[in-house]
Amino acid sequence: MSNSGIHFNISERKVLLRIFDVLSILLVLYIVSNWFDFDYFTITKVKWTWVLVLILYVSIFGTVFELYDLQKSSKIEKIATGIVFTGSTTVLFYLLTPFFTPALPDNRFQILFFYFAILIALFLWRTAYITFIVSPRFYKKVLIIGETSNIEVIFEAFKDSDPNYKIVGFINCEVDKTASVKFNTIKEYGPKEIREVIKKENLSEIVVASYSSENITSEIYFTLIKLLEEGFPINEYTQVYEDLMQRIPVQFVGKDFYKYFPFSRNNQNKLYLFFNGLFDVLLSLIGILIGLVFLPIILLGNSIANRGPLFYTQDRIGKNGKIFKIIKFRTMKENAERSGAMWAKKGDVRVTPFGKFLRHSRLDEIPQFINILKSDMSFIGPRPERPFFVKELSQMLPFYETRHIVKPGLTGWAQVKTRYASSVDDSLLKLQYDLYYIKHRGFFLDINILIKTMSTVIFFRGQ
């Protein structure tokens, strides 16, 4: 079937944004250099490295300032700050690296031309993207086939994942149809209406979200088989969920769990593990040096607004369930847990005034570089949890202890994608991200996490 609507997948839209960010900047700079008295940045065969450096800076700082977050990119008011920060930082670094970029111009107005050309280019292109690409004509329209008990959870999960992904209806597969629930936002269709809905709504794909294949009736089964033979996309819910949300829906994984966890070969790849260990050592040494620079400020702040011991140690679970002592700058009042272990939460009254600053800036994490040097931890991995909570959560959350097949990390996929865990539901969400990291672990994902961690620190998203 060839009537499915035109749409861009998540990866395609991110590539589209990156390519046209660069092209729009180069185009505006070319126009400015020809129409105005501007010769600081000119594209020539001899100076092609200037272009490469500019592309590199735009790509890196665009990622750090979240220009490629599809939710933010769908609204100009949400992306405007990122555009300004990206343009400002790109120009600053470009001017400060004259060995790879043009020498500073005698006429300082050239720098203003350069700066505003980049800002105007990004604003024009992003406005065009929001107007034309983030519009109903490019929505990916989907029909869900599954039990009603799943539909609401699925709809809520997908609603905020991708602004261009729209569930237009569902077909209930539950045996007891009297249990069917009506939704105000999505329409229920009957099995006989599948082809009609595809044509009427211009569907892009069908997603099957059933706990048991026994619930898929023969009528639905043969219709899906025929559609598949005609080339219409039919996908299984957990795979779509993983691709869209970049986490693994463990709550929907059953006895055939082994199908969902073909863990990354990099977990056993000697070359990857060697370089991973090497970078751990290098980053730890750099982190400790940075910590020494901030130490006088931390000592002063601790003595004034955080009186008591500077360091705090606590038992955590490491790789293969091994217990180790994690080291942090103390952020809570002394004896904060005299009545037993408690979940940390936003606005926690146990946190001291200076402790709040340490948490928001992530400076309290600096001593953990010592844990990394001792090989208790890695720079990137699932955050290590306390034995009490591991015991509690492993009884409630499926596959929770799977997190321990790799070293815990100072930062990780869950840390850059969601908030601090303060409940079982939060821990389930973080577990989904942690398992996604273990499954897809590799150099590119590690670099992505490293860049997103910079965003977390810059925007003071620590808790």
Sequence and secondary structure as in RCSB ss.txt:
>XXXX:A:sequence
MSNSGIHFNISERKVLLRIFDVLSILLVLYIVSNWFDFDYFTITKVKWTWVLVLILYVSIFGTVFELYDLQKSSK
IEKIATGIVFTGSTTVLFYLLTPFFTPALPDNRFQILFFYFAILIALFLWRTAYITFIVSPRFYKKVLIIGETSN
IEVIFEAFKDSDPNYKIVGFINCEVDKTASVKFNTIKEYGPKEIREVIKKENLSEIVVASYSSENITSEIYFTLI
KLLEEGFPINEYTQVYEDLMQRIPVQFVGKDFYKYFPFSRNNQNKLYLFFNGLFDVLLSLIGILIGLVFLPIILL
GNSIANRGPLFYTQDRIGKNGKIFKIIKFRTMKENAERSGAMWAKKGDVRVTPFGKFLRHSRLDEIPQFINILKS
DMSFIGPRPERPFFVKELSQMLPFYETRHIVKPGLTGWAQVKTRYASSVDDSLLKLQYDLYYIKHRGFFLDINIL
IKTMSTVIFFRGQ
>XXXX:A:secstr
         HHHHHHHHHHHHHHHHHHHHHHHHHHSS  SS   STTHHHHHHHHHHHHHHHHHTTTT HHHHTS
HHHHHHHHHHHHHHHHHHHHT TTTS    SSTHHHHHHHHHHHHHHHHHHHHIIIIISSGGG EEEEEEE HHH
HHHHHHHHHTT TTEEEEEEEE  S GGG    SSSEEE GGGHHHHHHHHT  EEEEE S GGGS HHHHHHHH
HHHHTT  EEEHHHHHHHHHSS  GGG  TTGGGT    GGGT HHHHHHHHHHHHHHHHHHHHHHHHHHHHHHH
HHHHHS S SEEEEEEE GGG EEEEEEE  B TTTTTT      TT TTB HHHHHHHHHTGGGTTHHHHHHTT
S EEESS    HHHHHHHHHHSTTGGGGGGS  EEE HHHHHS    SHHHHHHHHHHHHHHHHH SHHHHHHHH
HHHHHHHHTT   
